[in-house]
Every structure is written in C-alpha cells, then in structure tokens.
Amino acid sequence: MLTRRIVDYDPKWLDQLCLTGAVGWGRLSPHPATLDYPNASRRNETVTAPRQRRVIPTSVAPITFFVREDADWMTPRHLGSQQGANKTV
C-alpha cells in the first residue's frame, strides 16, 4: 500500500520507525467477538457477560499506524479512575 502512495518508498523506513518506537501499529477498535453483550438473568436484570468466541488472526484485520508521541488519547480511561481524570488537553 505505501509503495503505491509514496515515491521511492523503502520498506526499511517503516521497519526502522516501528523498531525505534517512533511509530506504533495495531488494531485500535476491539474485535466484535470480544465485546460484552447483555444477557438476561433470573431476576429480570441485564447482566453483561463476555463472549467466549475465539478470535482468529487474519490478514484483513483493520489496523493503523500512529505516531507514539500523539498516542496518549488511546490510554484507556475508566469511570472513577483518578489517573488521567484531571488531565487537560
């Protein structure tokens, strides 16, 4: 893909950026098989239970490249957590 978009592209460039940690890559959204889904319980409550479906790696998985210096927004934030809660942009 990059070969078609960048004139004189050399795959070593991306390898070097990833190996030095300047650039990261991966899937930024959860796989649908790993998402929780509502499950009815005996007391008519909605209970969230994790799916047990196996995720198999594939060559068509949606991945992205990102500059690590700009990756702070990807840090998981949980309700009630003080870490990152008072952080300003």
Backbone as CSV, one residue per row, in Angstrom:
resi,resn,N_x,N_y,N_z,CA_x,CA_y,CA_z,C_x,C_y,C_z
1,MET,0.814,-1.177,0.000,0.000,0.000,0.000,0.873,1.262,0.000
2,LEU,1.850,1.332,0.879,2.701,2.519,0.947,3.550,2.676,-0.304
3,THR,3.928,1.571,-0.920,4.729,1.616,-2.139,3.992,2.360,-3.245
4,ARG,2.692,2.201,-3.301,1.897,2.868,-4.340,1.632,4.333,-4.016
5,ARG,1.747,4.714,-2.752,1.408,6.089,-2.347,2.619,6.997,-2.156
6,ILE,3.799,6.421,-1.927,4.996,7.215,-1.652,6.056,6.910,-2.703
7,VAL,6.499,7.954,-3.387,7.521,7.797,-4.431,8.819,7.298,-3.790
8,ASP,9.444,6.298,-4.399,10.709,5.719,-3.940,10.633,5.183,-2.513
9,TYR,9.484,4.688,-2.116,9.300,4.145,-0.761,10.197,2.941,-0.536
10,ASP,10.804,2.881,0.627,11.635,1.744,1.021,11.034,1.151,2.298
11,PRO,10.648,-0.125,2.295,10.041,-0.744,3.480,10.907,-0.635,4.742
12,LYS,12.199,-0.438,4.576,13.083,-0.290,5.738,12.718,0.940,6.567
13,TRP,12.131,1.955,5.930,11.758,3.174,6.655,10.743,2.855,7.749
14,LEU,9.688,2.169,7.380,8.645,1.833,8.354,9.173,0.858,9.403
15,ASP,9.969,-0.104,8.977,10.578,-1.036,9.929,11.384,-0.274,10.977
16,GLN,12.197,0.669,10.532,13.038,1.438,11.441,12.194,2.286,12.397
17,LEU,11.152,2.916,11.883,10.279,3.733,12.730,9.583,2.888,13.801
18,CYS,9.147,1.697,13.425,8.485,0.809,14.391,9.486,0.243,15.395
19,LEU,10.660,-0.154,14.923,11.665,-0.733,15.821,12.204,0.277,16.828
20,THR,12.274,1.540,16.451,12.750,2.569,17.376,11.645,3.063,18.302
21,GLY,10.405,2.685,18.022,9.292,3.093,18.865,8.665,4.415,18.480
22,ALA,9.129,5.021,17.414,8.555,6.297,16.980,7.144,6.111,16.433
23,VAL,6.911,4.968,15.806,5.611,4.656,15.214,5.137,3.325,15.787
24,GLY,3.857,3.256,16.082,3.244,2.007,16.536,2.195,1.578,15.528
25,TRP,1.752,0.360,15.663,0.707,-0.121,14.771,-0.138,-1.127,15.531
26,GLY,-1.377,-1.255,15.116,-2.263,-2.220,15.744,-3.713,-1.921,15.452
27,ARG,-4.546,-2.733,16.027,-5.987,-2.552,15.903,-6.438,-1.612,17.008
28,LEU,-7.089,-0.523,16.667,-7.498,0.463,17.657,-8.915,0.246,18.178
29,SER,-9.669,-0.604,17.524,-11.022,-0.899,17.996,-11.076,-2.367,18.402
30,PRO,-11.907,-2.692,19.373,-11.996,-4.096,19.790,-12.639,-4.960,18.711
31,HIS,-12.221,-6.195,18.660,-12.834,-7.148,17.736,-14.265,-7.399,18.210
32,PRO,-15.225,-7.439,17.301,-16.623,-7.647,17.711,-16.831,-8.888,18.572
33,ALA,-16.012,-9.903,18.391,-16.174,-11.132,19.175,-15.769,-10.943,20.631
34,THR,-15.044,-9.891,20.943,-14.594,-9.682,22.322,-15.482,-8.713,23.098
35,LEU,-16.460,-8.121,22.438,-17.338,-7.158,23.102,-18.308,-7.864,24.035
36,ASP,-18.657,-7.178,25.110,-19.660,-7.709,26.031,-21.036,-7.550,25.414
37,TYR,-21.950,-8.409,25.805,-23.305,-8.308,25.309,-24.265,-8.538,26.463
38,PRO,-25.435,-7.914,26.425,-26.387,-8.078,27.521,-26.954,-9.487,27.545
39,ASN,-27.163,-9.991,28.742,-27.667,-11.340,28.926,-28.711,-11.287,30.037
40,ALA,-29.875,-11.786,29.787,-30.945,-11.740,30.784,-30.648,-12.712,31.928
41,SER,-30.848,-12.239,33.141,-30.649,-13.094,34.307,-31.995,-13.540,34.850
42,ARG,-31.962,-14.289,35.952,-33.195,-14.806,36.550,-34.051,-13.706,37.166
43,ARG,-33.444,-12.603,37.605,-34.179,-11.531,38.277,-34.554,-10.411,37.320
44,ASN,-34.658,-10.686,36.050,-35.002,-9.691,35.031,-34.032,-8.510,35.012
45,GLU,-32.794,-8.747,35.386,-31.757,-7.727,35.320,-30.955,-7.952,34.047
46,THR,-30.353,-6.901,33.589,-29.461,-7.041,32.448,-28.051,-7.222,32.980
47,VAL,-27.431,-8.334,32.629,-26.083,-8.650,33.078,-25.176,-8.660,31.868
48,THR,-24.028,-8.058,31.999,-23.074,-8.047,30.901,-22.126,-9.223,31.072
49,ALA,-22.054,-10.054,30.053,-21.184,-11.222,30.099,-20.263,-11.205,28.888
50,PRO,-18.985,-11.537,29.067,-18.073,-11.551,27.921,-18.392,-12.702,26.975
51,ARG,-18.184,-12.459,25.722,-18.363,-13.533,24.744,-17.205,-14.507,24.857
52,GLN,-17.444,-15.730,24.501,-16.429,-16.768,24.592,-15.943,-17.208,23.213
53,ARG,-16.264,-16.430,22.181,-15.877,-16.776,20.819,-14.384,-16.555,20.606
54,ARG,-13.735,-17.463,19.918,-12.308,-17.369,19.637,-12.041,-16.370,18.514
55,VAL,-11.013,-15.557,18.690,-10.617,-14.600,17.661,-9.419,-15.178,16.919
56,ILE,-9.568,-15.320,15.617,-8.509,-15.890,14.790,-7.842,-14.769,13.999
57,PRO,-6.508,-14.637,14.079,-5.814,-13.590,13.312,-6.059,-13.757,11.809
58,THR,-6.144,-12.643,11.122,-6.393,-12.660,9.690,-5.606,-11.535,9.019
59,SER,-5.352,-11.683,7.759,-4.593,-10.658,7.030,-5.460,-9.469,6.630
60,VAL,-6.760,-9.528,6.864,-7.644,-8.423,6.505,-8.153,-7.658,7.731
61,ALA,-7.532,-7.871,8.879,-7.927,-7.146,10.093,-7.631,-5.661,9.931
62,PRO,-8.518,-4.798,10.416,-8.277,-3.360,10.301,-7.200,-2.905,11.287
63,ILE,-6.077,-2.437,10.755,-5.007,-1.925,11.616,-4.667,-0.509,11.181
64,THR,-3.926,0.180,12.030,-3.496,1.528,11.711,-2.084,1.751,12.216
65,PHE,-1.431,2.741,11.659,-0.126,3.192,12.139,-0.353,4.510,12.863
66,PHE,0.386,4.754,13.934,0.225,6.000,14.676,1.559,6.445,15.244
67,VAL,1.710,7.755,15.388,2.909,8.339,15.981,2.762,8.209,17.494
68,ARG,3.709,7.546,18.138,3.591,7.282,19.574,3.487,8.545,20.416
69,GLU,4.154,9.618,20.019,4.076,10.872,20.779,2.649,11.399,20.850
70,ASP,1.842,11.072,19.853,0.460,11.538,19.799,-0.539,10.473,20.235
71,ALA,-0.070,9.426,20.893,-0.927,8.284,21.211,-1.536,8.332,22.610
72,ASP,-1.346,9.410,23.361,-1.872,9.483,24.717,-3.387,9.332,24.767
73,TRP,-4.085,9.782,23.756,-5.542,9.685,23.745,-6.028,8.236,23.709
74,MET,-5.133,7.312,23.380,-5.527,5.903,23.316,-5.449,5.202,24.667
75,THR,-4.923,5.878,25.689,-4.826,5.282,27.007,-6.229,5.042,27.538
76,PRO,-6.526,3.814,27.980,-7.877,3.523,28.484,-8.229,4.413,29.671
77,ARG,-9.430,4.921,29.679,-9.940,5.728,30.782,-11.146,4.996,31.370
78,HIS,-11.165,4.847,32.663,-12.272,4.162,33.333,-12.969,5.132,34.267
79,LEU,-14.277,5.029,34.346,-15.036,5.881,35.253,-14.558,5.665,36.679
80,GLY,-14.410,6.725,37.403,-13.981,6.625,38.796,-12.476,6.589,38.952
81,SER,-11.758,6.485,37.868,-10.296,6.442,37.931,-9.768,7.850,38.009
82,GLN,-8.879,8.115,38.940,-8.292,9.446,39.073,-7.163,9.644,38.087
83,GLN,-6.535,8.565,37.640,-5.432,8.683,36.691,-5.960,9.210,35.371
84,GLY,-5.497,10.340,34.965,-5.915,10.917,33.691,-7.203,11.708,33.783
85,ALA,-7.913,11.653,34.915,-9.181,12.336,35.027,-9.033,13.847,35.042
86,ASN,-7.950,14.346,35.624,-7.735,15.775,35.706,-6.835,16.291,34.599
87,LYS,-6.561,15.480,33.637,-5.662,15.861,32.556,-6.357,16.825,31.608
88,THR,-5.651,17.885,31.254,-6.212,18.842,30.303,-5.490,18.727,28.982
89,VAL,-6.190,19.085,27.951,-5.617,18.997,26.606,-5.120,20.342,26.173
